Amino acid sequence: MRIQRKHNWVIAAVVFSAVFIWAFNLHSQELGVAQEKKSKIYQPQQQNLVYLNTDTGLIVIELAPFIAPIHVAKFKALVNEGFYNGLDFYRVIDGFVAQGGDVTEQKPSKYRANLTAEFTRPLTTASDFVTVQSPEFLAQETGFLQGFPAGRSLSDQQEWLLHCPGAVAMARNNGANSASTDFYIVIGQAPRHLDRNMSVFGQVIYGMKHAQAMQRGNPNIGGGVIADVTQRTKIVSAKLGNRVGMSQQINFTRNLVTDAAFQARLQDARTLESDFFHHKGSGNLDICYYRPRFTTEQDK
């Protein structure tokens, strides 16, 4: 089933400066990589977190400027503008995605200009890709890019983020560059056929139970759009972490994917040596299942 965005007939009033966006996000990326190298744990920067308050509960999204800098900059601008406040998740399909934004296309915004697709990025010798599975069913290799489930192809020298549960991407029409403001969260089985076809720019690191609690639409009627507005899950507010009060900020940490404890977990998953397992599997791993887990102070 195609992820779709409504036809966008509104011309943007403001055009982004591509050079500024690239430089700003490259700086953020370098800070994150340096932080990982100095520590055995990773802590996302609040400026790269979006606190999405819905009427089912709080959802926190970690953004990925290292893979989709233009999409991240656009999403941040929309969040800071207050564009998503009061909108809703209008298309929610069980086992697939929850799509949110402005289904009416009537809400004013300076940032409605269509986005250039960021499906993949070139693979370079400086890539920090950590391989976990090779070969893999839908990619030559799967592993992690800065903690995000990722895939890569050595044959065409590209790498990308995967459509694992919790992945966040922009919705679009048929055109590769037709994404604008609406986004979706993967809430079901990983729709990996969308890999390299959509611009994944983040992942949910907190509150997936609240995304799973959203009212569902009927996929056989209107493409899953919930016609009754009163039945849609509302976006009460969306804020960047660095614009949330200190008392409301959540400090997240996780092990690095190169950490010995996480690597031991992967090895255990490959061998299934526990007496519980009578079939030991093939030794292959589903990267969407075996991911580093974020923890908060509440978990300690």
C-alpha positions in Angstrom: 0.0 0.0 0.0 1.4 3.4 -1.0 2.1 6.0 1.5 0.3 9.0 0.1 0.2 12.8 0.6 -2.6 15.0 -0.5 -2.0 17.1 -3.6 -0.3 20.2 -2.5 -1.5 23.3 -4.3 -0.2 25.9 -1.8 3.0 27.7 -3.0 5.5 28.1 -0.2 6.2 31.7 0.9 9.7 31.0 2.1 12.5 29.0 0.4 15.1 27.3 2.6 18.8 28.0 2.2 20.3 24.6 1.4 23.8 25.6 2.3 22.7 26.8 5.8 20.7 23.7 6.4 23.6 21.4 5.4 26.1 23.2 7.5 23.9 23.4 10.6 23.1 19.7 10.5 26.6 18.6 9.7 27.8 20.4 12.9 25.1 18.6 14.9 26.1 15.3 13.4 29.8 15.8 14.2 28.9 16.7 17.8 26.9 13.4 18.1 29.7 11.3 16.7 32.3 12.9 18.9 30.1 12.3 21.9 29.8 8.6 21.1 33.6 8.2 20.7 34.3 9.7 24.1 31.7 7.7 26.0 30.4 4.1 26.3 26.8 5.4 26.2 24.9 7.7 23.8 22.6 10.5 24.8 20.7 12.3 22.1 20.8 16.1 22.1 17.5 17.8 23.1 17.7 19.9 19.9 17.3 16.7 17.9 14.2 15.4 19.9 10.6 16.3 19.2 8.1 16.0 22.0 4.8 15.1 20.4 2.0 15.4 22.8 -1.1 13.6 21.6 -4.4 12.8 23.4 -3.2 9.2 23.8 0.1 10.3 25.4 3.6 11.6 24.8 5.6 10.4 21.9 9.3 11.4 21.6 11.0 11.3 18.2 14.8 11.4 17.7 15.7 13.1 14.4 18.4 11.9 12.0 20.1 15.0 10.4 23.0 12.8 9.4 20.9 11.0 6.8 18.1 13.5 5.9 19.3 17.0 6.8 16.8 18.9 4.6 13.8 16.9 6.0 15.0 17.4 9.6 15.4 21.1 9.1 11.9 21.3 7.5 10.3 19.3 10.3 12.0 21.5 12.9 10.8 24.6 11.2 7.2 23.3 11.1 7.4 22.3 14.7 8.8 25.6 15.8 6.1 27.4 13.7 3.4 25.5 15.7 2.1 24.0 12.5 1.3 20.6 13.9 -0.4 21.9 17.1 -4.1 21.1 16.9 -3.8 18.8 13.8 -4.3 15.0 14.0 -3.4 11.6 12.9 -6.0 11.2 10.2 -4.8 8.0 8.5 -4.1 5.1 10.8 -3.9 1.6 9.4 -3.5 -1.3 11.8 -0.2 -3.1 11.3 1.1 -0.4 9.0 1.4 3.4 9.8 -0.1 6.3 11.6 -0.1 9.4 9.3 -0.5 12.9 10.7 -0.7 16.4 9.5 -3.1 18.6 7.7 -5.5 16.5 5.6 -7.5 19.7 4.6 -4.4 21.5 3.3 -6.0 24.7 4.7 -3.6 25.5 7.6 -1.3 28.4 6.8 2.5 27.7 6.9 5.6 29.3 5.5 7.1 25.9 5.0 4.8 24.1 2.5 7.4 23.9 -0.3 8.0 20.4 -1.5 11.1 18.6 -0.4 13.9 17.0 -2.4 13.9 13.3 -1.6 16.5 12.0 0.7 15.9 8.2 0.3 19.6 7.3 0.7 23.0 8.9 1.2 26.3 8.0 -0.6 28.4 5.4 1.1 31.9 6.7 1.8 35.0 5.4 3.5 34.1 7.7 6.4 30.8 6.0 7.0 30.1 4.9 10.6 27.9 2.0 9.5 28.1 -1.0 11.8 27.2 -4.2 10.0 25.1 -6.8 11.8 23.7 -9.0 9.0 25.1 -9.8 5.6 23.6 -10.8 3.3 20.1 -9.7 4.2 16.7 -10.3 2.6 16.1 -6.7 1.3 19.6 -5.3 1.4 23.2 -6.4 0.9 23.9 -5.5 4.5 21.9 -4.3 7.5 23.2 -2.8 10.7 23.2 0.6 12.3 24.0 4.2 11.5 24.4 6.2 14.7 22.0 3.7 16.4 19.3 3.8 13.7 18.5 0.6 11.9 20.0 0.9 8.5 20.8 -0.9 5.3 23.4 -0.4 2.6 24.3 -1.6 -0.9 28.0 -2.0 -1.8 27.1 -2.4 -5.5 25.7 1.1 -5.9 27.4 2.6 -2.8 24.3 3.8 -1.0 23.1 3.5 2.6 19.7 4.3 4.2 17.5 4.0 7.2 15.0 1.1 7.5 11.2 1.1 7.9 11.4 -0.7 11.3 8.5 -0.2 13.8 8.9 3.4 15.1 10.5 4.8 12.0 9.3 8.3 11.1 9.2 9.5 7.5 7.5 12.1 5.3 4.4 11.1 3.3 4.3 11.9 -0.4 2.5 11.4 -3.6 3.9 9.4 -6.6 6.6 12.0 -7.3 9.8 11.4 -5.4 10.0 15.1 -4.5 6.4 15.6 -3.6 6.7 15.3 0.3 5.7 18.5 2.1 4.4 18.6 5.6 2.6 15.3 6.5 4.5 12.5 8.2 4.0 9.0 9.4 5.1 6.6 12.1 5.5 2.9 11.4 3.2 1.2 14.0 3.1 -2.4 12.7 5.2 -5.0 11.0 8.2 -3.5 9.3 7.1 -2.5 5.8 10.6 -2.9 4.4 9.4 -2.7 0.8 9.3 1.1 1.5 13.0 1.2 2.1 14.8 3.5 -0.3 11.4 4.7 -1.5 10.7 7.1 1.3 12.7 9.7 3.3 13.1 8.3 6.8 14.3 11.2 9.0 13.7 9.9 12.6 12.6 7.2 15.0 10.3 7.0 18.0 12.4 6.4 21.1 9.6 6.9 23.7 5.9 6.4 23.8 5.3 3.8 21.1 2.5 2.5 23.2 0.8 5.8 22.7 1.2 5.5 18.9 -0.2 2.0 19.1 -3.2 3.3 21.0 -4.4 5.6 18.2 -7.8 5.1 16.7 -7.6 3.0 13.5 -9.2 3.7 10.2 -10.6 1.2 7.7 -7.9 0.4 5.1 -10.7 -0.5 2.6 -12.4 2.8 2.9 -10.7 6.0 1.9 -7.3 4.5 2.1 -7.6 4.3 5.9 -8.4 8.0 6.4 -10.7 8.4 9.4 -13.7 10.3 8.1 -15.1 11.2 11.6 -12.9 14.0 12.8 -13.9 13.3 16.4 -12.4 9.8 16.2 -8.9 10.9 15.2 -6.0 11.1 17.6 -5.2 14.8 18.1 -1.7 16.4 18.2 -2.0 18.6 21.2 1.4 20.2 20.7 4.8 19.5 19.2 8.0 21.0 20.5 11.7 20.6 20.1 13.4 19.2 23.2 15.5 22.4 23.7 12.3 24.4 23.8 10.6 22.2 26.4 11.0 23.3 30.0 13.9 21.7 31.9 11.5 19.9 34.2 9.7 18.3 31.3 12.8 17.2 29.4 13.6 13.5 29.4 17.2 12.4 29.5 17.6 9.3 27.3 20.6 7.0 27.2 21.5 3.8 25.4 24.5 1.6 24.9 26.6 2.1 21.8 26.0 -0.6 19.2 29.8 -1.3 19.4 29.6 -1.8 23.2 30.5 -5.2 24.4 27.2 -5.8 26.2 25.2 -5.0 23.1 27.4 -7.1 20.9 27.0 -10.0 23.4 23.3 -9.6 23.1 23.6 -10.0 19.3 25.8 -13.0 19.6 23.2 -14.6 22.0 20.5 -13.9 19.4 22.6 -15.6 16.7 23.2 -18.8 18.7 20.0 -19.1 20.8 21.9 -21.3 23.3 19.2 -21.1 26.0 17.5 -24.4 26.8 14.2 -22.7 25.9 15.1 -22.9 22.2 14.7 -26.3 20.6 15.2 -24.9 17.1 18.3 -22.8 17.1 17.5 -20.8 13.9 19.8 -20.0 11.1 22.1 -17.5 12.9 20.6 -14.6 10.9 19.2 -11.6 12.7 16.3 -9.3 12.0 17.8 -5.8 12.6 14.4 -4.4 13.4 14.0 -6.6 16.4 17.6 -6.4 17.8 18.1 -2.7 18.5 19.8 -0.8 21.3 17.2 0.2 23.9 16.9 3.7 25.3 16.5 4.1 29.0 15.4 7.0 31.2 15.9 7.9 34.8 12.5 6.4 35.5 13.9 3.0 34.3 16.7 3.0 36.9 
